[in-house]
Structures are given as C-alpha cells and as structure tokens.
Amino acid sequence: MSLKQLTVFVENKPGALVAITDTLAEHKVNIRALSIADTQEFGILRLIVSDNDTALVTLTREGYLIKTTDVVGVKIGDQPGKLSKALAVLDEAGINMEYLYAFMSRTEKHAYVVLRVADNAAAETALEAAGFHLITDVDINKL
Amino acid sequence: MEKRYYQPEIETMPVEEIKKLQSEKLVKQVRHVYDNVPYYRNLMEEKGVTPDDIHGIEDLHKLPFLTKADLRDAYPYGLLAKPLKDCVRIQSTSGTTGRRVVAFYTQHDIDLWEDCCARAIVAAGGTEEDVCQVAYGYGLFTGGPGLNGGSHKVGCLTLPMSSGFTERQIQFMTDLNATILCCTPSYAAYIGETAKEMGLTPDQIPLKAGIFGAEPWTEEMRRGIEAALGIKAYDIYGLTETSGPGVSFECSEQTGMHINEDHFLAEIIDPDTGEVLPEGSKGELVFTALDKEAFPLLRYRTRDICVLTRKPCSCGRTHIKMSKPMGRSDDMMIIRGVNVFPSQIETVLLQEGYQPNYQIVVDRVGNNDTFEVNVEMNPDQFEDTVGGITAREKALADAMKAILGINPKVHLVAPKSITRSEGKAVRVIDKRKLHD
C-alpha cells in the first residue's frame, strides 16, 4: 500500500541542492514533491520522484547519504478544511506525526499530502476507515 | 628593580658549579633508581647500561627514556623508588583520560617542590609582606598544593581559594588586599572580565603580579591579563610527572623560564630519533629528576617542543631558560585545560558503532576554547528527521564527555565530506593561536 519517499542528507553549503536536482534531471527522474528540513549545519531533503530505483542508484553512486522511507500518501479534496479533517483522524487515533508536506495534481483538482507518522499501518487503516483515498508509488506516475 | 632570590646561592650559582652539582646528583640518583625500581633497571639492562657507566651528566645520553606509555604500564607502583611508608603525598593528573599519572612524594620531595614554587613567587616579586591568592584547583591537581606550599615558604599570607566562585575570589582579593594571584591564565582572564563586570577598574584591584601556568597561553593573552588586572603576569611550567608547577618559572625579564637545574636536568632531543640536540635547537623537552626520592623519573619525555638557551640574564639567575612550549610532539591537545587525544575520540566512535572518520576543530573565542567534532555518518545511521540526527549528535557528545571530561559539540556529516589530504584525513584543525 505504501508510498516510498527518498530522504537525502544535504550539507548546508552553496550548490549542494542544485547538485542533487541536476543529477536527477540528467537521469530523467521527475520530482513530484519535495520538502526540506534544515538546520544551521545540515538539511534533510525529502523527495517523491517518478523513478525511485534510478534516483536511489544514481545518488548513491554520487556519494550521497540517501535512504528510502515509507510514508503515507493521502488524497485530499482541494477545499478549505479537508486537511484538518485528515489530521483530526490521526489525532483521534492517537498517531504521532513527524512531518508532512503537500503537493497538487496536474490532472485532477486534488491535493495530496505526504505524512510521516509513527505507525504507517495504523494511520492507513484509520484514514481509509474515515473515507480517505490513499496513494501509492503506482499512483504517483499517473498524477 | 632590586634583585631578590629565594635561594640565592643556588639560583645564581656559576654554570660550571651547577653542572658539577648535577653530575654528583645524577650518579647517586641513577644508583638509587637502579636499586629500587625494577621497571627502570630492566630498561637499563636492555640497553646494556649499569650505574657504573654513569660518571656525570656527559653520560646522561646512555640512559633509556621513559614515556607516558611507561607510566601507564607501570601504574600505579611500578616506578616507585621508596617504600610507601616513606611517602607522604600522592598527586595525580586529571584522570578522566584513561592516562592518569599518579605521582608519589616523600617529605623531601614535597620540600624541594615547594622550594621551586617559592623561587617562582620571589621571582615575581613576592615577599613575606605579600598576600598570595592561590586560585588553582586544590586536590589531586598539583597547581593548588604546589603554589600553596611555595607561598608558605616565602612567608606570604596565603589565601587558599582554589578555583571557582569568581565573585567571591574578587571579594576576598579586594577586601584582603591580595597582591599576588596564582591560577591558570584562562582563569586569570576570566577573573579580569568578571571584575570589570562588577564595576572594578584595574587600579581598584590590589594585585601587583600573577603566576600563571598549566596550559598554553600567548603573549597577546599575557598583555590582555596584565592590562585587565593591572599586574605583571609571569609564566610557570611543570608537570605532575616531574612534581608539578615550578620545574621552571619566569623572572622579571619575561623572556623564557629558568629551569630549576639543581633538581631537574633538561635535554632537548629529536622526537623522531631520540638524538640529543645542541643548545638552541628546537626539539622535545626531556627531564631527569636529580634528587626526588619517591618518584624519580629519569629522561622523561615531556612531549613538549621547546628551545633551551643559556645566556646571562638581567635578573642574575644562571639557570638555563626554556622557551614557552611551542607545540607537542604527539597529537595531544589541551582543550579547556584538559588533555585530549584524538585516539580517545576514535575509541568512542567505534564503541558507538560509527566509523572512525572524524575531524576535531578547536578554536578560541575570547578566552574560551571551542571544541567541535565532525563525524561521518553511515547510511544506517542516517535518520530522516532533524530530531533523529540531533539526538544522535547529543548521544555521541555525551559519550565523549564521559571519557574526556569536557563537552564537545558533535556534528554528523555526510560520508567522505571530511577533508582528506593525500588520502589521509586531517584529524585535527587547531585554529587557536597559542604559540607566537
């Protein structure tokens, strides 16, 4: 069911990010969504891409510290209050969230939220029970 | 300035007489060590030397060296040359490093050590009219006990403050008119800053002189302390292995430290070959204790790099002078007064499951050392949250603090991101300008 996210360690110095996006572009990997968490010393780049395997192999070969993380992808109506509803479901189920980020679809009038939670399976069950539609790696390339 | 000495007959003894005295003492000392310290006797036998081969200081080069590794191997009693019933004191190095040195003293040893400290106090202008505030730590550390004893011998009114409680230090200093301050140079600088914050100007501080040692400091730092406290600042040198502070000390000239040559015989060697270098050469300082009884180290390699010079000194003292140490022949660093070896960092990393790919960055901001350790992560140590990475950094810093006794700032970095020169990682970057 799950959605795979690539997580890359980025040194906090000029040109560090563009080196990564250039590598992905060279190998025709499309970035669907991204987020960066940064501190003074380092950043953590989180990517949802069109081709996980290629991205993983090429970035690893370039010497990046990279790992695959299972996250939860939720389809959310592009209307005020829809995100709150999804978050309330997790809250009620007592599931702790580490971070989230969102992106829009090119083809449908929908937003998608990527969630990193303490317990993926529990989050997925709770969200589906509340009527939310979850997305997977297969869906990503159709968006 | 009036020339004053604590033991004038010794401190101004003609050089030829000093050498004769050293030779006599050395012959006796080698016999004493050979007869009482099996560890050193074995080293001598391995080199094929007996006490009969030592006729004077010209034969010193025949004797084997002692190193920190020997002290560790022989811990705790292996280099003891007197029965414990004849010993009255133990002093020790900081100890958290796993390279603790435990030194033993007879009453005779304490006396000669305190005499050395008394010479330093008198050279800094101390008399029985002075109030001497000792703000070195008291306890196993040699700083407090050494200067405390020297202060008593001179007849100063002694304020045994130990270190810390800085406002109280300044309160005592001003209320009781302390005229001489003994502490580490970084603490002296801190006292100066605190006094200023308390609204005191240098002329409201009764001090006239300070005797500062136990860590590296620069001429610039000296000038800063002198201006902040309105004093003349004197350097003092020593190490627990040789007794403590007072092995050498500065006089009014402030151009190097006179070694107390009647007790400590100094050599400069090439740290790589062990060859003795001529006077004026830069090399590793080696000490032989000439008349210590309980813990008499012969040819002990200090790892400090410096230069010895024997020139007539305007103060009238004839004893040879050593420069401020210009560095170390091993990779030890002194950070915030604590000895730190890169190998200790390596041990912690291996214990905690990291590869030993790291870099230590030391700097000095104001008068405080900053201490950072960059560590390369493996993919399995990489967490996808900031909290996860900072928690790992904190855990590593805590593990290092447990071994080193001081707290580093740990940064986890990407693999292969640490500078390598010719394939070899640069382990230590010391940005402090401690040596002029």
Interface residues (C-beta under 8 A of the other chain):
Chain A: Q5 T7 F9 E11 A37 D38 T39 E41 F42 I44 R46 G63 Y64 L65 I66 K67 T69 E98 Y99 R116
Chain B: M377 P379 F382 D384 T385 V386 G387 I389 T390 H411 L412 V413 A414 P415 K416 S417
